[in-house]
Amino acid sequence: MTDSPTFLWVKSSYSGNGGTCVEWAPTHASVTGIVPVRDSKDPHGPVLAVPAASFALFVAGVKAGEFGAV
C-alpha cells in the first residue's frame, strides 16, 4: 500500500516520546476495512495494510499486555 494525500494520519495514544511511534488512518479503515499503518518517523516510508479485524485483535493484545513491556 502506498501513502495517499487523502489519508488523515493519527498517532497512536500508546506511542511514547522514545521514538517508537506509529500512526494509522482510521477514516480510511472505516471506509475500506483496511487499516493503513506507518512509522511516524518515516512518513514517506512504507505503509502496512492490515485487515481491520486483525488490527483490532492486535490492539486488544497490546492493551492486555500480551506482548510484554518494552
C-alpha positions in Angstrom: 0.0 0.0 0.0 1.3 3.5 -0.8 0.6 6.6 1.2 -2.2 8.8 -0.1 -2.7 12.5 0.4 -6.3 11.7 1.5 -5.2 9.7 4.5 -5.7 11.5 7.7 -3.0 10.1 9.9 -3.4 9.8 13.7 -0.6 9.0 16.1 -1.3 6.1 18.4 -2.1 7.1 22.0 0.3 4.3 23.1 3.2 5.9 21.3 5.8 7.4 23.6 8.4 10.1 23.1 11.1 7.4 22.8 10.9 7.2 19.0 8.5 4.2 18.9 5.6 5.9 17.3 3.1 4.5 14.9 0.3 6.2 13.0 -2.8 4.9 11.5 -5.5 6.2 9.2 -8.9 5.5 10.9 -11.1 7.2 8.3 -9.6 5.0 5.5 -10.1 2.0 7.8 -13.8 2.7 8.4 -14.5 3.0 4.7 -12.4 0.1 3.3 -11.9 -2.3 6.2 -8.1 -2.0 5.7 -6.1 -0.2 8.3 -3.1 1.7 6.9 -0.2 1.8 9.5 3.2 3.6 9.2 6.2 4.7 11.2 5.7 8.3 12.2 9.4 9.0 11.9 9.3 8.0 8.3 6.1 9.5 6.8 7.3 8.8 3.3 8.3 5.2 4.0 6.3 2.1 3.6 2.6 1.8 4.7 1.4 -1.5 6.0 -2.2 -2.6 5.0 -3.8 -4.6 7.8 -7.3 -6.0 7.8 -9.4 -4.2 10.3 -10.3 -7.4 12.3 -6.6 -8.3 12.6 -5.7 -4.8 13.7 -8.5 -4.9 16.3 -7.1 -8.1 17.7 -3.6 -6.7 17.8 -4.7 -3.5 19.7 -6.6 -5.7 22.2 -3.5 -7.7 22.7 -1.4 -4.6 23.3 -3.9 -3.3 25.8 -3.9 -6.7 27.6 -0.1 -6.7 27.8 0.2 -9.8 25.8 3.4 -8.6 24.1 5.3 -7.8 27.3 6.8 -4.5 28.3 9.1 -2.5 26.0 
